[in-house]
Amino acid sequence: MNKFIPIQNFSVNKQQRRQLKRHRSFVLWFTGLSGAGKSTIANYLEKKLFESAFHTMVLDGDNVRNGLNNNLGFSDEDRAENIRRVAEVSKLFVEAGVVVITSFISPFKKDREFARSIFGENEFFEIFIDCPFEECRKRDVKGLYAKAQLGEVKKFTGIDSAYEKPIAPDLIVNTSFESIEDCVEKIFNLAKQKAAL
């Protein structure tokens, strides 16, 4: 917060927006390696939540990198700024009464801790989309692992940049042995429980 800029208060608040939407708002923060299945799960989960009358928004790493964060690279500093911006945008959506699903590698523990720190109690749930590196590399849906191994993509998580696994996530799903449907169902059940007013 900028100490020189006062916060503007408005007549409609988060609780009123939640009452209007008939559910609590929060962020489901997906983290995991490229190819683990974050975007696929986010897509199916949002559809299931939407069909159950939840107000939702998916923030996906590739989409945000092509818009809001298109001026950022992949240095550690730029990755931290990428996550900072996403966390702040997620917070705005939570204020609006929306269930936010974020799909970002978010490789560094300190950045995920920052994201959690700006939310209130029961407003941030870290979901580890777990999948072994070798399985993610075999899938290579976007061809990024191959490019990274050829040196065409620098600072690629799992190749020449670290991924720090969550120590105590709110939920773990593992796409190497659980179906997408089972993963979605687990996260949907968590969301339903947390959404009750």
Backbone as JSON Lines, residues from 0, in Angstrom:
{"i":0,"aa":"M","n":[0.85,-1.19,0.0],"ca":[0.0,0.0,0.0],"c":[0.88,1.24,0.0]}
{"i":1,"aa":"N","n":[0.51,2.23,-0.77],"ca":[1.25,3.48,-0.84],"c":[0.76,4.39,0.28]}
{"i":2,"aa":"K","n":[1.69,4.75,1.2],"ca":[1.29,5.52,2.38],"c":[0.82,6.94,2.04]}
{"i":3,"aa":"F","n":[1.13,7.41,0.81],"ca":[0.74,8.76,0.42],"c":[-0.63,8.81,-0.28]}
{"i":4,"aa":"I","n":[-1.16,7.61,-0.61],"ca":[-2.45,7.57,-1.3],"c":[-3.49,6.94,-0.38]}
{"i":5,"aa":"P","n":[-4.48,7.71,0.04],"ca":[-5.49,7.16,0.95],"c":[-6.39,6.15,0.25]}
{"i":6,"aa":"I","n":[-6.91,5.22,1.03],"ca":[-7.86,4.23,0.51],"c":[-9.23,4.88,0.41]}
{"i":7,"aa":"Q","n":[-9.88,4.71,-0.74],"ca":[-11.23,5.23,-0.94],"c":[-12.24,4.19,-0.5]}
{"i":8,"aa":"N","n":[-13.16,4.57,0.35],"ca":[-14.21,3.65,0.8],"c":[-15.47,3.87,-0.01]}
{"i":9,"aa":"F","n":[-16.2,2.76,-0.25],"ca":[-17.43,2.82,-1.04],"c":[-18.59,2.23,-0.24]}
{"i":10,"aa":"S","n":[-19.8,2.52,-0.68],"ca":[-21.01,2.12,0.05],"c":[-21.28,0.63,-0.02]}
{"i":11,"aa":"V","n":[-20.93,-0.01,-1.14],"ca":[-21.17,-1.44,-1.29],"c":[-19.89,-2.18,-0.91]}
{"i":12,"aa":"N","n":[-20.01,-3.18,-0.03],"ca":[-18.81,-3.89,0.43],"c":[-18.82,-5.36,0.01]}
{"i":13,"aa":"K","n":[-17.73,-6.04,0.33],"ca":[-17.55,-7.44,-0.05],"c":[-18.66,-8.34,0.49]}
{"i":14,"aa":"Q","n":[-19.04,-8.13,1.75],"ca":[-20.08,-8.97,2.34],"c":[-21.41,-8.81,1.6]}
{"i":15,"aa":"Q","n":[-21.74,-7.6,1.2],"ca":[-22.98,-7.37,0.46],"c":[-22.93,-8.05,-0.92]}
{"i":16,"aa":"R","n":[-21.78,-7.98,-1.55],"ca":[-21.63,-8.63,-2.86],"c":[-21.77,-10.15,-2.72]}
{"i":17,"aa":"R","n":[-21.2,-10.68,-1.64],"ca":[-21.34,-12.13,-1.39],"c":[-22.8,-12.51,-1.14]}
{"i":18,"aa":"Q","n":[-23.5,-11.69,-0.39],"ca":[-24.91,-11.97,-0.14],"c":[-25.7,-11.97,-1.44]}
{"i":19,"aa":"L","n":[-25.42,-11.02,-2.31],"ca":[-26.11,-10.94,-3.59],"c":[-25.84,-12.2,-4.43]}
{"i":20,"aa":"K","n":[-24.59,-12.69,-4.39],"ca":[-24.21,-13.86,-5.19],"c":[-24.53,-15.19,-4.48]}
{"i":21,"aa":"R","n":[-24.85,-15.11,-3.19],"ca":[-25.26,-16.27,-2.39],"c":[-24.15,-17.28,-2.16]}
{"i":22,"aa":"H","n":[-22.92,-16.81,-2.17],"ca":[-21.79,-17.68,-1.77],"c":[-20.61,-16.8,-1.38]}
{"i":23,"aa":"R","n":[-19.71,-17.38,-0.59],"ca":[-18.49,-16.68,-0.21],"c":[-17.57,-16.6,-1.42]}
{"i":24,"aa":"S","n":[-16.63,-15.68,-1.37],"ca":[-15.65,-15.54,-2.45],"c":[-14.25,-15.84,-1.89]}
{"i":25,"aa":"F","n":[-13.42,-16.4,-2.75],"ca":[-12.06,-16.8,-2.35],"c":[-11.29,-17.15,-3.61]}
{"i":26,"aa":"V","n":[-9.99,-17.43,-3.42],"ca":[-9.15,-17.84,-4.55],"c":[-8.69,-19.27,-4.33]}
{"i":27,"aa":"L","n":[-8.8,-20.07,-5.39],"ca":[-8.22,-21.41,-5.43],"c":[-6.94,-21.27,-6.25]}
{"i":28,"aa":"W","n":[-5.79,-21.29,-5.55],"ca":[-4.51,-20.98,-6.18],"c":[-3.83,-22.27,-6.61]}
{"i":29,"aa":"F","n":[-3.89,-22.59,-7.93],"ca":[-3.26,-23.79,-8.46],"c":[-1.78,-23.52,-8.68]}
{"i":30,"aa":"T","n":[-0.94,-24.45,-8.22],"ca":[0.49,-24.39,-8.47],"c":[0.96,-25.78,-8.88]}
{"i":31,"aa":"G","n":[1.95,-25.81,-9.75],"ca":[2.49,-27.09,-10.22],"c":[3.3,-26.86,-11.49]}
{"i":32,"aa":"L","n":[4.02,-27.88,-11.88],"ca":[4.88,-27.79,-13.06],"c":[4.08,-27.6,-14.35]}
{"i":33,"aa":"S","n":[4.74,-27.08,-15.37],"ca":[4.13,-27.01,-16.7],"c":[3.81,-28.43,-17.15]}
{"i":34,"aa":"G","n":[2.58,-28.64,-17.6],"ca":[2.18,-29.97,-18.04],"c":[1.53,-30.81,-16.96]}
{"i":35,"aa":"A","n":[1.44,-30.28,-15.75],"ca":[0.83,-31.05,-14.65],"c":[-0.68,-31.17,-14.82]}
{"i":36,"aa":"G","n":[-1.3,-30.22,-15.52],"ca":[-2.74,-30.27,-15.74],"c":[-3.51,-29.12,-15.13]}
{"i":37,"aa":"K","n":[-2.82,-28.06,-14.73],"ca":[-3.47,-26.93,-14.05],"c":[-4.57,-26.29,-14.89]}
{"i":38,"aa":"S","n":[-4.25,-25.95,-16.14],"ca":[-5.22,-25.27,-16.99],"c":[-6.41,-26.17,-17.33]}
{"i":39,"aa":"T","n":[-6.14,-27.44,-17.57],"ca":[-7.22,-28.39,-17.88],"c":[-8.17,-28.51,-16.7]}
{"i":40,"aa":"I","n":[-7.61,-28.67,-15.5],"ca":[-8.44,-28.79,-14.3],"c":[-9.2,-27.5,-14.05]}
{"i":41,"aa":"A","n":[-8.53,-26.35,-14.22],"ca":[-9.2,-25.06,-14.02],"c":[-10.4,-24.92,-14.94]}
{"i":42,"aa":"N","n":[-10.25,-25.33,-16.19],"ca":[-11.32,-25.23,-17.17],"c":[-12.53,-26.09,-16.75]}
{"i":43,"aa":"Y","n":[-12.28,-27.35,-16.43],"ca":[-13.38,-28.24,-16.04],"c":[-13.99,-27.82,-14.71]}
{"i":44,"aa":"L","n":[-13.16,-27.37,-13.79],"ca":[-13.67,-26.94,-12.48],"c":[-14.57,-25.72,-12.63]}
{"i":45,"aa":"E","n":[-14.13,-24.73,-13.42],"ca":[-14.97,-23.54,-13.59],"c":[-16.32,-23.91,-14.2]}
{"i":46,"aa":"K","n":[-16.31,-24.79,-15.17],"ca":[-17.58,-25.2,-15.81],"c":[-18.5,-25.83,-14.77]}
{"i":47,"aa":"K","n":[-17.95,-26.69,-13.92],"ca":[-18.75,-27.37,-12.88],"c":[-19.27,-26.36,-11.86]}
{"i":48,"aa":"L","n":[-18.44,-25.42,-11.44],"ca":[-18.87,-24.39,-10.5],"c":[-19.93,-23.48,-11.12]}
{"i":49,"aa":"F","n":[-19.7,-23.08,-12.37],"ca":[-20.63,-22.22,-13.08],"c":[-22.01,-22.88,-13.2]}
{"i":50,"aa":"E","n":[-22.01,-24.17,-13.51],"ca":[-23.28,-24.91,-13.63],"c":[-23.98,-25.07,-12.28]}
{"i":51,"aa":"S","n":[-23.23,-24.86,-11.2],"ca":[-23.8,-24.92,-9.85],"c":[-24.09,-23.53,-9.31]}
{"i":52,"aa":"A","n":[-24.15,-22.54,-10.19],"ca":[-24.54,-21.15,-9.87],"c":[-23.5,-20.37,-9.08]}
{"i":53,"aa":"F","n":[-22.23,-20.75,-9.22],"ca":[-21.16,-19.96,-8.64],"c":[-20.72,-18.9,-9.64]}
{"i":54,"aa":"H","n":[-20.37,-17.72,-9.13],"ca":[-19.78,-16.66,-9.95],"c":[-18.27,-16.88,-9.92]}
{"i":55,"aa":"T","n":[-17.68,-17.1,-11.09],"ca":[-16.29,-17.55,-11.17],"c":[-15.47,-16.73,-12.15]}
{"i":56,"aa":"M","n":[-14.14,-16.84,-12.01],"ca":[-13.21,-16.29,-12.99],"c":[-11.93,-17.09,-12.93]}
{"i":57,"aa":"V","n":[-11.45,-17.54,-14.1],"ca":[-10.16,-18.22,-14.19],"c":[-9.11,-17.2,-14.64]}
{"i":58,"aa":"L","n":[-8.01,-17.15,-13.91],"ca":[-6.84,-16.39,-14.33],"c":[-5.77,-17.41,-14.7]}
{"i":59,"aa":"D","n":[-5.46,-17.48,-15.99],"ca":[-4.53,-18.5,-16.49],"c":[-3.19,-17.86,-16.84]}
{"i":60,"aa":"G","n":[-2.11,-18.56,-16.53],"ca":[-0.77,-18.02,-16.73],"c":[-0.51,-17.53,-18.13]}
{"i":61,"aa":"D","n":[-0.83,-18.35,-19.14],"ca":[-0.56,-17.95,-20.52],"c":[-1.39,-16.73,-20.91]}
{"i":62,"aa":"N","n":[-2.65,-16.72,-20.54],"ca":[-3.53,-15.6,-20.91],"c":[-3.09,-14.29,-20.25]}
{"i":63,"aa":"V","n":[-2.73,-14.37,-18.98],"ca":[-2.29,-13.16,-18.26],"c":[-0.96,-12.66,-18.82]}
{"i":64,"aa":"R","n":[-0.08,-13.6,-19.19],"ca":[1.21,-13.22,-19.8],"c":[1.02,-12.55,-21.15]}
{"i":65,"aa":"N","n":[-0.08,-12.84,-21.83],"ca":[-0.36,-12.22,-23.13],"c":[-1.1,-10.89,-23.01]}
{"i":66,"aa":"G","n":[-1.49,-10.52,-21.8],"ca":[-2.22,-9.28,-21.6],"c":[-1.58,-8.43,-20.52]}
{"i":67,"aa":"L","n":[-2.14,-8.51,-19.33],"ca":[-1.7,-7.7,-18.19],"c":[-0.18,-7.73,-17.98]}
{"i":68,"aa":"N","n":[0.41,-8.91,-18.11],"ca":[1.83,-9.07,-17.77],"c":[2.71,-9.3,-19.0]}
{"i":69,"aa":"N","n":[2.29,-8.75,-20.15],"ca":[3.07,-9.0,-21.37],"c":[4.41,-8.26,-21.4]}
{"i":70,"aa":"N","n":[4.65,-7.41,-20.42],"ca":[5.93,-6.71,-20.35],"c":[6.94,-7.41,-19.45]}
{"i":71,"aa":"L","n":[6.58,-8.59,-18.92],"ca":[7.46,-9.3,-17.99],"c":[8.16,-10.47,-18.67]}
{"i":72,"aa":"G","n":[9.4,-10.69,-18.27],"ca":[10.16,-11.86,-18.75],"c":[10.08,-12.99,-17.74]}
{"i":73,"aa":"F","n":[11.15,-13.78,-17.66],"ca":[11.14,-14.96,-16.79],"c":[12.29,-14.97,-15.8]}
{"i":74,"aa":"S","n":[12.87,-13.8,-15.56],"ca":[13.87,-13.71,-14.47],"c":[13.14,-13.94,-13.15]}
{"i":75,"aa":"D","n":[13.88,-14.23,-12.09],"ca":[13.25,-14.44,-10.78],"c":[12.45,-13.2,-10.37]}
{"i":76,"aa":"E","n":[12.98,-12.02,-10.68],"ca":[12.29,-10.77,-10.31],"c":[10.98,-10.63,-11.1]}
{"i":77,"aa":"D","n":[11.03,-10.93,-12.39],"ca":[9.82,-10.82,-13.2],"c":[8.78,-11.87,-12.81]}
{"i":78,"aa":"R","n":[9.24,-13.05,-12.43],"ca":[8.3,-14.09,-11.98],"c":[7.61,-13.63,-10.69]}
{"i":79,"aa":"A","n":[8.38,-13.01,-9.8],"ca":[7.8,-12.51,-8.54],"c":[6.77,-11.42,-8.84]}
{"i":80,"aa":"E","n":[7.08,-10.53,-9.78],"ca":[6.14,-9.46,-10.14],"c":[4.9,-10.02,-10.82]}
{"i":81,"aa":"N","n":[5.08,-11.04,-11.64],"ca":[3.95,-11.73,-12.28],"c":[2.97,-12.22,-11.21]}
{"i":82,"aa":"I","n":[3.5,-12.88,-10.2],"ca":[2.64,-13.44,-9.13],"c":[2.05,-12.32,-8.27]}
{"i":83,"aa":"R","n":[2.83,-11.27,-8.01],"ca":[2.3,-10.15,-7.23],"c":[1.08,-9.54,-7.92]}
{"i":84,"aa":"R","n":[1.19,-9.29,-9.22],"ca":[0.08,-8.7,-9.96],"c":[-1.14,-9.63,-9.97]}
{"i":85,"aa":"V","n":[-0.88,-10.9,-10.19],"ca":[-1.99,-11.87,-10.22],"c":[-2.69,-11.93,-8.87]}
{"i":86,"aa":"A","n":[-1.9,-11.91,-7.8],"ca":[-2.49,-11.92,-6.45],"c":[-3.36,-10.7,-6.23]}
{"i":87,"aa":"E","n":[-2.89,-9.53,-6.65],"ca":[-3.67,-8.3,-6.46],"c":[-4.95,-8.31,-7.3]}
{"i":88,"aa":"V","n":[-4.87,-8.81,-8.53],"ca":[-6.07,-8.91,-9.37],"c":[-7.05,-9.91,-8.75]}
{"i":89,"aa":"S","n":[-6.52,-11.03,-8.25],"ca":[-7.36,-12.03,-7.59],"c":[-8.08,-11.43,-6.39]}
{"i":90,"aa":"K","n":[-7.36,-10.6,-5.66],"ca":[-7.97,-9.95,-4.48],"c":[-9.13,-9.05,-4.89]}
{"i":91,"aa":"L","n":[-8.99,-8.33,-6.02],"ca":[-10.08,-7.5,-6.51],"c":[-11.31,-8.34,-6.85]}
{"i":92,"aa":"F","n":[-11.09,-9.49,-7.48],"ca":[-12.2,-10.38,-7.8],"c":[-12.86,-10.93,-6.54]}
{"i":93,"aa":"V","n":[-12.05,-11.25,-5.54],"ca":[-12.61,-11.74,-4.27],"c":[-13.44,-10.64,-3.62]}
{"i":94,"aa":"E","n":[-12.97,-9.39,-3.69],"ca":[-13.76,-8.25,-3.19],"c":[-15.09,-8.13,-3.93]}
{"i":95,"aa":"A","n":[-15.09,-8.52,-5.21],"ca":[-16.3,-8.45,-6.03],"c":[-17.24,-9.62,-5.77]}
{"i":96,"aa":"G","n":[-16.83,-10.56,-4.92],"ca":[-17.69,-11.68,-4.56],"c":[-17.54,-12.89,-5.46]}
{"i":97,"aa":"V","n":[-16.41,-12.99,-6.16],"ca":[-16.2,-14.04,-7.16],"c":[-15.26,-15.12,-6.62]}
{"i":98,"aa":"V","n":[-15.52,-16.37,-7.03],"ca":[-14.58,-17.47,-6.77],"c":[-13.55,-17.45,-7.89]}
{"i":99,"aa":"V","n":[-12.29,-17.25,-7.54],"ca":[-11.21,-17.11,-8.51],"c":[-10.4,-18.4,-8.55]}
{"i":100,"aa":"I","n":[-10.13,-18.87,-9.75],"ca":[-9.26,-20.03,-9.95],"c":[-8.02,-19.53,-10.68]}
{"i":101,"aa":"T","n":[-6.85,-19.61,-10.04],"ca":[-5.63,-19.18,-10.72],"c":[-4.83,-20.4,-11.14]}
{"i":102,"aa":"S","n":[-4.28,-20.34,-12.33],"ca":[-3.51,-21.44,-12.9],"c":[-2.14,-20.92,-13.3]}
{"i":103,"aa":"F","n":[-1.2,-20.97,-12.35],"ca":[0.15,-20.45,-12.56],"c":[1.16,-21.43,-11.96]}
{"i":104,"aa":"I","n":[2.27,-21.61,-12.63],"ca":[3.32,-22.46,-12.05],"c":[3.67,-21.94,-10.66]}
{"i":105,"aa":"S","n":[3.78,-20.64,-10.52],"ca":[4.17,-19.97,-9.27],"c":[5.2,-20.81,-8.5]}
{"i":106,"aa":"P","n":[6.43,-20.89,-9.05],"ca":[7.41,-21.86,-8.56],"c":[8.02,-21.57,-7.2]}
{"i":107,"aa":"F","n":[7.95,-20.3,-6.75],"ca":[8.69,-19.95,-5.55],"c":[7.79,-19.8,-4.33]}
{"i":108,"aa":"K","n":[8.2,-20.45,-3.27],"ca":[7.43,-20.47,-2.02],"c":[7.16,-19.05,-1.51]}
{"i":109,"aa":"K","n":[8.16,-18.18,-1.56],"ca":[8.0,-16.82,-1.01],"c":[6.92,-16.03,-1.77]}
{"i":110,"aa":"D","n":[6.81,-16.27,-3.07],"ca":[5.8,-15.58,-3.87],"c":[4.4,-16.09,-3.54]}
{"i":111,"aa":"R","n":[4.28,-17.4,-3.34],"ca":[2.98,-17.96,-2.96],"c":[2.6,-17.49,-1.55]}
{"i":112,"aa":"E","n":[3.6,-17.38,-0.66],"ca":[3.32,-16.88,0.69],"c":[2.87,-15.43,0.65]}
{"i":113,"aa":"F","n":[3.49,-14.62,-0.23],"ca":[3.03,-13.24,-0.39],"c":[1.57,-13.23,-0.83]}
{"i":114,"aa":"A","n":[1.27,-14.04,-1.85],"ca":[-0.11,-14.08,-2.37],"c":[-1.08,-14.39,-1.24]}
{"i":115,"aa":"R","n":[-0.78,-15.4,-0.45],"ca":[-1.66,-15.77,0.67],"c":[-1.8,-14.62,1.67]}
{"i":116,"aa":"S","n":[-0.72,-13.89,1.88],"ca":[-0.68,-12.86,2.93],"c":[-1.63,-11.69,2.69]}
{"i":117,"aa":"I","n":[-2.03,-11.46,1.43],"ca":[-2.87,-10.29,1.16],"c":[-4.37,-10.6,1.27]}
{"i":118,"aa":"F","n":[-4.69,-11.86,1.53],"ca":[-6.08,-12.26,1.65],"c":[-6.47,-12.43,3.11]}
{"i":119,"aa":"G","n":[-7.78,-12.34,3.36],"ca":[-8.29,-12.57,4.7],"c":[-8.4,-14.06,5.0]}
{"i":120,"aa":"E","n":[-8.88,-14.37,6.18],"ca":[-9.05,-15.76,6.6],"c":[-10.06,-16.46,5.69]}
{"i":121,"aa":"N","n":[-9.73,-17.69,5.3],"ca":[-10.58,-18.49,4.42],"c":[-10.86,-17.83,3.06]}
{"i":122,"aa":"E","n":[-9.86,-17.09,2.57],"ca":[-9.99,-16.48,1.24],"c":[-8.93,-16.97,0.26]}
{"i":123,"aa":"F","n":[-8.01,-17.81,0.72],"ca":[-6.92,-18.28,-0.14],"c":[-6.67,-19.76,0.15]}
{"i":124,"aa":"F","n":[-6.78,-20.56,-0.91],"ca":[-6.55,-22.01,-0.76],"c":[-5.56,-22.47,-1.82]}
{"i":125,"aa":"E","n":[-4.41,-22.92,-1.34],"ca":[-3.35,-23.37,-2.24],"c":[-3.62,-24.83,-2.63]}
{"i":126,"aa":"I","n":[-3.73,-25.06,-3.94],"ca":[-3.99,-26.39,-4.47],"c":[-2.75,-26.83,-5.27]}
{"i":127,"aa":"F","n":[-2.09,-27.87,-4.8],"ca":[-0.9,-28.37,-5.48],"c":[-1.34,-29.4,-6.53]}
{"i":128,"aa":"I","n":[-1.19,-29.04,-7.79],"ca":[-1.45,-29.97,-8.89],"c":[-0.14,-30.72,-9.12]}
{"i":129,"aa":"D","n":[-0.02,-31.84,-8.45],"ca":[1.23,-32.59,-8.41],"c":[1.32,-33.53,-9.61]}
{"i":130,"aa":"C","n":[2.51,-33.64,-10.14],"ca":[2.8,-34.59,-11.22],"c":[4.32,-34.66,-11.33]}
{"i":131,"aa":"P","n":[4.89,-35.84,-11.36],"ca":[6.35,-35.94,-11.43],"c":[6.91,-35.24,-12.67]}
{"i":132,"aa":"F","n":[8.11,-34.7,-12.5],"ca":[8.78,-33.98,-13.59],"c":[8.83,-34.8,-14.87]}
{"i":133,"aa":"E","n":[9.21,-36.07,-14.75],"ca":[9.36,-36.91,-15.95],"c":[8.05,-37.08,-16.7]}
{"i":134,"aa":"E","n":[6.95,-37.19,-15.95],"ca":[5.64,-37.32,-16.58],"c":[5.26,-36.02,-17.3]}
{"i":135,"aa":"C","n":[5.5,-34.89,-16.63],"ca":[5.22,-33.58,-17.26],"c":[6.04,-33.41,-18.52]}
{"i":136,"aa":"R","n":[7.31,-33.82,-18.46],"ca":[8.2,-33.69,-19.61],"c":[7.73,-34.58,-20.77]}
{"i":137,"aa":"K","n":[7.25,-35.77,-20.42],"ca":[6.73,-36.68,-21.46],"c":[5.49,-36.1,-22.14]}
{"i":138,"aa":"R","n":[4.63,-35.47,-21.35],"ca":[3.41,-34.88,-21.92],"c":[3.77,-33.72,-22.84]}
{"i":139,"aa":"D","n":[4.58,-32.81,-22.34],"ca":[5.08,-31.63,-23.07],"c":[4.04,-31.06,-24.03]}
{"i":140,"aa":"V","n":[2.87,-30.78,-23.49],"ca":[1.71,-30.35,-24.27],"c":[2.04,-29.15,-25.17]}
{"i":141,"aa":"K","n":[2.81,-28.21,-24.65],"ca":[3.1,-26.98,-25.4],"c":[4.48,-27.0,-26.09]}
{"i":142,"aa":"G","n":[5.19,-28.11,-25.96],"ca":[6.51,-28.21,-26.58],"c":[7.59,-27.41,-25.87]}
{"i":143,"aa":"L","n":[7.31,-26.98,-24.64],"ca":[8.24,-26.09,-23.93],"c":[9.43,-26.83,-23.34]}
{"i":144,"aa":"Y","n":[9.21,-28.05,-22.86],"ca":[10.34,-28.82,-22.31],"c":[11.37,-29.09,-23.39]}
{"i":145,"aa":"A","n":[10.92,-29.46,-24.58],"ca":[11.84,-29.72,-25.7],"c":[12.63,-28.46,-26.04]}
{"i":146,"aa":"K","n":[11.93,-27.32,-26.08],"ca":[12.61,-26.06,-26.4],"c":[13.61,-25.68,-25.3]}
{"i":147,"aa":"A","n":[13.23,-25.92,-24.04],"ca":[14.13,-25.6,-22.92],"c":[15.38,-26.46,-22.97]}
{"i":148,"aa":"Q","n":[15.2,-27.74,-23.3],"ca":[16.36,-28.63,-23.35],"c":[17.29,-28.3,-24.52]}
{"i":149,"aa":"L","n":[16.74,-27.66,-25.55],"ca":[17.57,-27.21,-26.68],"c":[18.16,-25.82,-26.41]}
{"i":150,"aa":"G","n":[17.79,-25.21,-25.29],"ca":[18.3,-23.9,-24.94],"c":[17.53,-22.76,-25.58]}
{"i":151,"aa":"E","n":[16.4,-23.08,-26.24],"ca":[15.6,-22.05,-26.9],"c":[14.73,-21.27,-25.92]}
{"i":152,"aa":"V","n":[14.41,-21.9,-24.79],"ca":[13.65,-21.25,-23.72],"c":[14.53,-21.25,-22.48]}
{"i":153,"aa":"K","n":[14.79,-20.07,-21.94],"ca":[15.67,-19.93,-20.77],"c":[14.84,-19.83,-19.49]}
{"i":154,"aa":"K","n":[15.46,-20.19,-18.38],"ca":[14.84,-20.09,-17.04],"c":[13.51,-20.85,-17.0]}
{"i":155,"aa":"F","n":[13.51,-22.06,-17.57],"ca":[12.3,-22.85,-17.6],"c":[12.21,-23.71,-16.35]}
{"i":156,"aa":"T","n":[11.08,-23.63,-15.67],"ca":[10.91,-24.34,-14.4],"c":[11.08,-25.84,-14.6]}
{"i":157,"aa":"G","n":[11.96,-26.41,-13.77],"ca":[12.23,-27.84,-13.83],"c":[13.46,-28.18,-14.65]}
{"i":158,"aa":"I","n":[13.88,-27.25,-15.52],"ca":[15.07,-27.47,-16.35],"c":[16.23,-26.65,-15.81]}
{"i":159,"aa":"D","n":[16.12,-25.32,-15.92],"ca":[17.19,-24.46,-15.39],"c":[16.67,-23.41,-14.42]}
{"i":160,"aa":"S","n":[15.51,-23.68,-13.86],"ca":[14.96,-22.85,-12.79],"c":[14.2,-23.77,-11.84]}
{"i":161,"aa":"A","n":[14.32,-23.51,-10.56],"ca":[13.78,-24.43,-9.54],"c":[12.26,-24.34,-9.41]}
{"i":162,"aa":"Y","n":[11.66,-25.44,-8.97],"ca":[10.27,-25.43,-8.51],"c":[10.27,-25.86,-7.06]}
{"i":163,"aa":"E","n":[9.77,-25.0,-6.18],"ca":[9.72,-25.29,-4.75],"c":[8.32,-25.81,-4.42]}
{"i":164,"aa":"K","n":[8.25,-27.12,-4.17],"ca":[6.95,-27.74,-3.88],"c":[6.33,-27.15,-2.64]}
{"i":165,"aa":"P","n":[5.01,-26.99,-2.64],"ca":[4.33,-26.52,-1.42],"c":[4.56,-27.49,-0.26]}
{"i":166,"aa":"I","n":[4.78,-26.94,0.93],"ca":[5.03,-27.77,2.11],"c":[3.72,-28.21,2.75]}
{"i":167,"aa":"A","n":[2.76,-27.31,2.84],"ca":[1.47,-27.63,3.47],"c":[0.32,-27.02,2.68]}
{"i":168,"aa":"P","n":[0.1,-27.5,1.44],"ca":[-1.01,-26.95,0.66],"c":[-2.36,-27.33,1.28]}
{"i":169,"aa":"D","n":[-3.39,-26.62,0.9],"ca":[-4.73,-26.93,1.4],"c":[-5.28,-28.21,0.78]}
{"i":170,"aa":"L","n":[-4.78,-28.54,-0.41],"ca":[-5.21,-29.77,-1.09],"c":[-4.15,-30.16,-2.11]}
{"i":171,"aa":"I","n":[-3.94,-31.48,-2.25],"ca":[-3.04,-32.01,-3.28],"c":[-3.85,-32.95,-4.17]}
{"i":172,"aa":"V","n":[-3.74,-32.76,-5.47],"ca":[-4.24,-33.75,-6.41],"c":[-3.06,-34.16,-7.29]}
{"i":173,"aa":"N","n":[-3.02,-35.41,-7.71],"ca":[-1.88,-35.91,-8.49],"c":[-2.39,-36.46,-9.81]}
{"i":174,"aa":"T","n":[-2.07,-35.75,-10.88],"ca":[-2.6,-36.12,-12.19],"c":[-1.86,-37.27,-12.84]}
{"i":175,"aa":"S","n":[-0.83,-37.8,-12.17],"ca":[-0.13,-38.96,-12.74],"c":[-0.89,-40.25,-12.48]}
{"i":176,"aa":"F","n":[-1.75,-40.25,-11.44],"ca":[-2.53,-41.45,-11.17],"c":[-4.01,-41.18,-10.87]}
{"i":177,"aa":"E","n":[-4.39,-39.91,-10.75],"ca":[-5.81,-39.57,-10.57],"c":[-6.34,-39.0,-11.88]}
{"i":178,"aa":"S","n":[-7.57,-39.35,-12.21],"ca":[-8.17,-38.81,-13.43],"c":[-8.47,-37.33,-13.25]}
{"i":179,"aa":"I","n":[-8.6,-36.63,-14.36],"ca":[-8.98,-35.21,-14.32],"c":[-10.32,-35.07,-13.59]}
{"i":180,"aa":"E","n":[-11.25,-35.97,-13.88],"ca":[-12.57,-35.92,-13.24],"c":[-12.47,-36.05,-11.73]}
{"i":181,"aa":"D","n":[-11.62,-36.96,-11.26],"ca":[-11.45,-37.14,-9.81],"c":[-10.8,-35.92,-9.18]}
{"i":182,"aa":"C","n":[-9.81,-35.35,-9.86],"ca":[-9.14,-34.14,-9.35],"c":[-10.14,-32.99,-9.24]}
{"i":183,"aa":"V","n":[-10.93,-32.81,-10.3],"ca":[-11.93,-31.73,-10.31],"c":[-12.94,-31.94,-9.19]}
{"i":184,"aa":"E","n":[-13.38,-33.15,-9.01],"ca":[-14.38,-33.44,-7.97],"c":[-13.84,-33.1,-6.58]}
{"i":185,"aa":"K","n":[-12.6,-33.43,-6.32],"ca":[-11.99,-33.11,-5.01],"c":[-11.95,-31.6,-4.77]}
{"i":186,"aa":"I","n":[-11.54,-30.86,-5.79],"ca":[-11.43,-29.4,-5.63],"c":[-12.82,-28.78,-5.55]}
{"i":187,"aa":"F","n":[-13.75,-29.3,-6.34],"ca":[-15.13,-28.82,-6.31],"c":[-15.73,-29.01,-4.91]}
{"i":188,"aa":"N","n":[-15.48,-30.14,-4.3],"ca":[-16.0,-30.4,-2.94],"c":[-15.42,-29.43,-1.93]}
{"i":189,"aa":"L","n":[-14.12,-29.13,-2.06],"ca":[-13.5,-28.13,-1.18],"c":[-14.14,-26.77,-1.4]}
{"i":190,"aa":"A","n":[-14.33,-26.39,-2.66],"ca":[-14.92,-25.08,-2.99],"c":[-16.35,-24.97,-2.43]}
{"i":191,"aa":"K","n":[-17.13,-26.02,-2.61],"ca":[-18.51,-26.0,-2.11],"c":[-18.55,-25.8,-0.6]}
{"i":192,"aa":"Q","n":[-17.66,-26.5,0.08],"ca":[-17.58,-26.38,1.55],"c":[-17.2,-24.97,1.97]}
{"i":193,"aa":"K","n":[-16.23,-24.38,1.3],"ca":[-15.74,-23.06,1.68],"c":[-16.69,-21.93,1.24]}
{"i":194,"aa":"A","n":[-17.54,-22.22,0.27],"ca":[-18.41,-21.18,-0.29],"c":[-19.66,-20.93,0.54]}
{"i":195,"aa":"A","n":[-19.99,-21.82,1.46],"ca":[-21.24,-21.69,2.21],"c":[-21.22,-20.41,3.05]}
{"i":196,"aa":"L","n":[-22.3,-19.64,2.94],"ca":[-22.41,-18.39,3.72],"c":[-22.79,-18.71,5.16]}
